[in-house]
Amino acid sequence: MVTYRSAGVDIDKANEFVKFIKEKVKKEFNLEEFGGFASGFPIKGYKKPILFSTTDGVGTKLKVAQAVGVHNTVGIDLVAMNVNDLITTGADPFIFLDYIATGKLDLEVMKQVMEGIIKGCREGEVILAGGETAEMPGFYPEGVYDLAGFCVGLCEEDEVITGKEIKPGDLLLGLPSSGFHSNGYSLIRKVLEMNNVSYEDYVEELGKKVWEVLLVPTRIYVKEIKKLKKNVKIKGIAHITGGGIPENLIRILPEGTKAVVYKKNIPQNPVFSWIQRLGNVEEREMFRTFNMGVGMIVILDKEEFDKARELIPESFYLGEILAGRKEVEIL
């Protein structure tokens, strides 16, 4: 007799995973109603709320996690990539949803992934409101899964950050990254392959194995941005993801302004010089592929800059806004 299980889909195992998630979510986020066909939440405390939403994934960083069997960090990455995009608008993250797709459900692996998602939601101060786990035998090879995330946030209409107020004389505040975050992994894997470097190899200059370097979670900046919003006037925020500083910072610049970034001011993270030397990658390509140590850039009036530095002690002066053709110059 043919059953859904014999075709590759184990409903009982999926139900066990849903039960695991329900118990975790109820405890962590105090949600009584979870696990139905949809979740609903009242919007309180806003006069003219503006709704913002994002969607993103983790990319080929997942291949590293799956190759070494370490699955408890990529869930953090998933949340981080979404909430970090969202907070550039001035909105506070409200709810997060995940989508997990796999060929065959491995309960222990999925529990590790979910633990990471919940930890990311905790750090990002966002509610895990629901999600979908799709078991698709024959579509994904055994041991392979993919992740996607979706985040919704809110802010008052007059608190939206658009970048329109950016003007010459404003300064760039840099917030350091934790490493590669979740971008550039196709290039990283190519460089490792060309040099016959294994994920299990030990990197003397970094004091870690390769996989430990590559699976450092993407930093979440929600708390820092919330603190800044309460105390200073933010004119623009750029989340430094794929495309690096040049391609992301230019997105928020008004016409007639150029951003000048001083690379000597960026705190040195040795993971970037390591991969650059290993792959003989040109500096321009490095800056267009990786965050190079800068996870988030906040643009402020120069009169508010010192106050912002005091609020976020690890932040640093990255550069300035000048008059000119709309571009990002790295010096």
Solvent accessible surface area in square Angstrom, and as a share of the most:
residue,aa,sasa,rsa
1,M,224,1.00
2,V,133,0.76
3,T,67,0.39
4,Y,131,0.50
5,R,140,0.51
6,S,80,0.52
7,A,63,0.49
8,G,26,0.25
9,V,18,0.10
10,D,26,0.13
11,I,89,0.45
12,D,92,0.48
13,K,59,0.25
14,A,31,0.24
15,N,87,0.45
16,E,89,0.40
17,F,1,0.00
18,V,63,0.36
19,K,126,0.54
20,F,33,0.14
21,I,18,0.09
22,K,82,0.35
23,E,100,0.45
24,K,65,0.28
25,V,0,0.00
26,K,104,0.44
27,K,178,0.75
28,E,64,0.29
29,F,33,0.14
30,N,122,0.63
31,L,26,0.13
32,E,123,0.55
33,E,152,0.68
34,F,32,0.13
35,G,42,0.40
36,G,62,0.60
37,F,226,0.94
38,A,93,0.72
39,S,48,0.31
40,G,69,0.66
41,F,48,0.20
42,P,95,0.60
43,I,91,0.46
44,K,155,0.66
45,G,83,0.79
46,Y,75,0.29
47,K,187,0.79
48,K,133,0.56
49,P,57,0.36
50,I,56,0.28
51,L,111,0.55
52,F,46,0.19
53,S,83,0.54
54,T,28,0.16
55,T,87,0.51
56,D,50,0.26
57,G,20,0.19
58,V,2,0.01
59,G,48,0.46
60,T,47,0.27
61,K,0,0.00
62,L,10,0.05
63,K,107,0.45
64,V,0,0.00
65,A,0,0.00
66,Q,39,0.17
67,A,69,0.53
68,V,34,0.19
69,G,43,0.41
70,V,34,0.19
71,H,13,0.06
72,N,78,0.40
73,T,23,0.13
74,V,0,0.00
75,G,0,0.00
76,I,9,0.04
77,D,0,0.00
78,L,0,0.00
79,V,0,0.00
80,A,0,0.00
81,M,5,0.02
82,N,0,0.00
83,V,0,0.00
84,N,0,0.00
85,D,47,0.24
86,L,0,0.00
87,I,2,0.01
88,T,26,0.15
89,T,30,0.18
90,G,1,0.01
91,A,0,0.00
92,D,45,0.23
93,P,9,0.06
94,F,51,0.21
95,I,25,0.13
96,F,0,0.00
97,L,59,0.29
98,D,8,0.04
99,Y,71,0.27
100,I,0,0.00
101,A,0,0.00
102,T,5,0.03
103,G,4,0.04
104,K,126,0.54
105,L,3,0.01
106,D,72,0.37
107,L,24,0.12
108,E,109,0.49
109,V,28,0.16
110,M,2,0.01
111,K,49,0.21
112,Q,69,0.31
113,V,0,0.00
114,M,1,0.00
115,E,71,0.32
116,G,1,0.01
117,I,0,0.00
118,I,4,0.02
119,K,93,0.39
120,G,0,0.00
121,C,1,0.00
122,R,122,0.44
123,E,61,0.27
124,G,0,0.00
125,E,77,0.34
126,V,4,0.03
127,I,45,0.23
128,L,1,0.00
129,A,1,0.01
130,G,13,0.12
131,G,49,0.47
132,E,92,0.41
133,T,38,0.22
134,A,17,0.13
135,E,25,0.11
136,M,60,0.27
137,P,56,0.35
138,G,88,0.85
139,F,145,0.61
140,Y,44,0.17
141,P,91,0.57
142,E,154,0.69
143,G,56,0.53
144,V,51,0.29
145,Y,8,0.03
146,D,63,0.33
147,L,5,0.02
148,A,27,0.21
149,G,0,0.00
150,F,85,0.35
151,C,0,0.00
152,V,30,0.17
153,G,0,0.00
154,L,6,0.03
155,C,4,0.03
156,E,31,0.14
157,E,92,0.41
158,D,126,0.65
159,E,96,0.43
160,V,45,0.26
161,I,23,0.12
162,T,76,0.44
163,G,3,0.03
164,K,166,0.70
165,E,102,0.46
166,I,7,0.03
167,K,94,0.40
168,P,64,0.41
169,G,35,0.34
170,D,0,0.00
171,L,34,0.17
172,L,0,0.00
173,L,0,0.00
174,G,0,0.00
175,L,0,0.00
176,P,20,0.12
177,S,13,0.08
178,S,41,0.27
179,G,4,0.04
180,F,4,0.02
181,H,3,0.01
182,S,9,0.06
183,N,33,0.17
184,G,18,0.18
185,Y,7,0.03
186,S,67,0.43
187,L,48,0.24
188,I,0,0.00
189,R,60,0.22
190,K,107,0.45
191,V,3,0.02
192,L,4,0.02
193,E,122,0.55
194,M,125,0.56
195,N,59,0.30
196,N,140,0.72
197,V,36,0.21
198,S,51,0.33
199,Y,47,0.18
200,E,92,0.41
201,D,60,0.31
202,Y,127,0.48
203,V,14,0.08
204,E,145,0.65
205,E,92,0.41
206,L,26,0.13
207,G,42,0.40
208,K,87,0.37
209,K,77,0.33
210,V,0,0.00
211,W,57,0.20
212,E,67,0.30
213,V,6,0.04
214,L,0,0.00
215,L,5,0.03
216,V,43,0.25
217,P,40,0.25
218,T,2,0.01
219,R,46,0.17
220,I,18,0.09
221,Y,0,0.00
222,V,0,0.00
223,K,109,0.46
224,E,31,0.14
225,I,1,0.01
226,K,47,0.20
227,K,95,0.40
228,L,0,0.00
229,K,60,0.25
230,K,171,0.72
231,N,59,0.30
232,V,12,0.07
233,K,102,0.43
234,I,10,0.05
235,K,21,0.09
236,G,1,0.01
237,I,2,0.01
238,A,4,0.03
239,H,10,0.04
240,I,1,0.01
241,T,20,0.12
242,G,42,0.41
243,G,17,0.16
244,G,0,0.00
245,I,0,0.00
246,P,28,0.17
247,E,74,0.33
248,N,5,0.03
249,L,0,0.00
250,I,54,0.27
251,R,180,0.66
252,I,33,0.17
253,L,6,0.03
254,P,34,0.21
255,E,140,0.63
256,G,41,0.40
257,T,7,0.04
258,K,34,0.14
259,A,0,0.00
260,V,4,0.02
261,V,0,0.00
262,Y,47,0.18
263,K,73,0.31
264,K,166,0.70
265,N,41,0.21
266,I,9,0.04
267,P,61,0.39
268,Q,154,0.69
269,N,39,0.20
270,P,70,0.44
271,V,17,0.10
272,F,7,0.03
273,S,45,0.29
274,W,15,0.05
275,I,1,0.00
276,Q,50,0.22
277,R,146,0.53
278,L,51,0.25
279,G,18,0.17
280,N,136,0.70
281,V,19,0.11
282,E,129,0.58
283,E,81,0.36
284,R,164,0.60
285,E,78,0.35
286,M,0,0.00
287,F,16,0.07
288,R,99,0.36
289,T,22,0.13
290,F,1,0.00
291,N,5,0.02
292,M,28,0.12
293,G,3,0.03
294,V,0,0.00
295,G,0,0.00
296,M,0,0.00
297,I,0,0.00
298,V,0,0.00
299,I,0,0.00
300,L,0,0.00
301,D,33,0.17
302,K,119,0.51
303,E,132,0.59
304,E,44,0.20
305,F,11,0.05
306,D,101,0.52
307,K,96,0.41
308,A,0,0.00
309,R,88,0.32
310,E,135,0.61
311,L,41,0.20
312,I,7,0.03
313,P,113,0.71
314,E,89,0.40
315,S,3,0.02
316,F,19,0.08
317,Y,68,0.26
318,L,0,0.00
319,G,0,0.00
320,E,43,0.19
321,I,0,0.00
322,L,73,0.36
323,A,72,0.56
324,G,31,0.30
325,R,179,0.65
326,K,62,0.26
327,E,47,0.21
328,V,24,0.14
329,E,61,0.27
330,I,46,0.24
331,L,97,0.48
